[in-house]
Amino acid sequence: MYEMADQSWRFQPISMAPAVIDAIARRIGEHARIHDVAELEVILHGGEPLLAGPELIALAVKTIRRAVDVGTQVHVIIQTNAVLLSESYLRFLAGLGVRVGVSLDGYQAAQDRHRVFANGKGSHEQVTAALRRLTTGRYHHLFSGILCTIDIRNDPIATYEALLEFDPPAVDFLLPHGNWSTPPPFRDPESMRTPYAEWLIAVFDRWYGSTRVETDVRFLSEIIRLLMGFPSRTEAVGLSPARMVVVETDGSIELSDILKSAYEGAADTGMNVLRDSFDAVARHPGIMARQLGVSGLSSVCRGCEIHTVCGGGLHAHRYSDATAFDNPSVYCLDLFRLIDHIRRRVAHDVAMTRSER
């Protein structure tokens, strides 16, 4: 978020005030009652959420859970870079029943390419030590998975296998944020090359070809689900409606914070939990645009044979200064090649299974 086009973080409080936490809890409870919500998920992230400290984290979790009626289950996940994930923090999070997602970009050289301290020293050693505390003892049940941002300079198989060392229940590979006006690294909009597809195909073949289930690679398993006719559970692919909002530290309610990669104010709704309900946000044009399914895609996407699987890609990745979001993803060619590869591989296996009956 610190390097995105939207720099509004500079004017936000570092952490939430108790009054904002109270308002968030009240809005969540209100929304759950009105819509008879059986389960909801709250993700604490940043920045680095562990910097808020145990007292504020406990206040947020307990206040939100108290605000919902009996019968509504609140799942809380904290997404952390794990540098501060000590034994005492794990014991504290276990007591709260908060699950932990960790950001790790792979083996040492891969992790330390981007994730460094202010003095330039890499974070791999500290993060992997924290992951071992989380995954090899009594706290493994808290582990929700690993978030890994793709850098195509890193070896895909070595990256994947470095993540597997920690027995993650799930791995999320994220495409670097960018768009047609500000392209992501190594993605030339004028080129027919598909470097991100090549990287992900290597991971797919290694993961899919394993003789045992090693983990759930969510981006790839969601594509398989979509090819089989099931709805997507992520905004990265497919046409399922967006079902989340972001609340900033001052209480501002925003659209997906990934939109901040597009332009200043792209995620703004003009609403705040101190005065607005989540139902009011649901009527915001930016939210409604992400509920339109096929009709919300560009004409180029609607004419594509895989549009129900690709879903036009992540909404933020469609942006250009000239035509706003009325475009395919800047990763269009990569997504097409990846999905086509997965489709062919899965179709072959289905045909082989049928022929053996």
NORJO-V384656 format. One record per backbone hydrogen bond with DSSP energy under -0.5 kcal/mol. NH is the residue of the N-H (numbers start at 1). CO is the residue of the C=O. If there is no record, write none. Layout:
nh-><NH;NH>
co-><CO;CO>
This chain:
nh-><4;6;7;10;11;12;17;20;21;22;23;24;25;26;27;28;29;30;31;32;33;34;35;36;37;40;42;44;44;45;46;49;49;51;52;53;57;58;59;60;61;62;63;64;65;66;67;68;68;72;73;73;75;75;76;77;78;79;79;80;80;85;86;90;91;92;93;94;95;96;97;97;98;99;99;100;101;102;103;104;104;111;112;113;114;114;115;116;117;120;123;127;128;129;130;131;132;133;134;135;136;140;142;143;144;145;146;147;148;148;150;154;159;160;161;162;163;164;165;166;167;171;172;173;174;174;179;180;181;187;188;189;191;198;199;200;201;202;203;204;205;206;207;208;209;210;214;216;217;218;218;220;221;222;223;224;225;226;227;228;229;230;237;238;242;246;248;248;251;253;254;254;255;259;260;261;262;263;266;268;269;271;273;275;276;281;282;283;283;284;287;288;289;290;291;292;295;296;297;302;303;304;307;309;310;311;313;317;318;319;320;324;326;327;330;332;335;336;337;338;339;340;341;342;343;344;345;346;347;348;349;350;351;352;353;354;355;356;357>
co-><1;260;5;7;8;9;249;17;17;18;19;20;21;22;23;24;25;26;27;28;29;30;31;33;32;73;75;42;77;43;47;47;79;48;49;50;53;54;55;56;57;58;59;60;61;62;63;64;65;69;38;71;40;73;74;42;99;44;77;78;101;82;84;86;87;88;89;90;91;92;93;94;93;76;97;142;78;145;80;102;147;107;108;110;110;111;111;114;121;117;115;123;124;125;126;127;128;129;130;131;132;137;139;140;100;100;170;102;146;172;174;151;155;156;157;158;159;160;161;163;164;216;146;171;148;172;182;319;319;184;186;187;188;194;195;196;197;198;199;200;201;202;203;204;205;207;212;169;215;171;216;217;217;218;219;220;221;222;223;224;226;225;234;309;290;254;246;252;248;271;246;252;267;256;257;258;259;259;263;265;253;253;251;272;272;277;278;279;280;281;284;284;285;287;288;289;292;293;294;298;299;301;304;306;306;307;310;314;315;316;324;320;323;325;317;329;331;332;333;334;335;336;337;338;339;340;341;342;343;344;345;346;347;348;349;350;351;352;354>
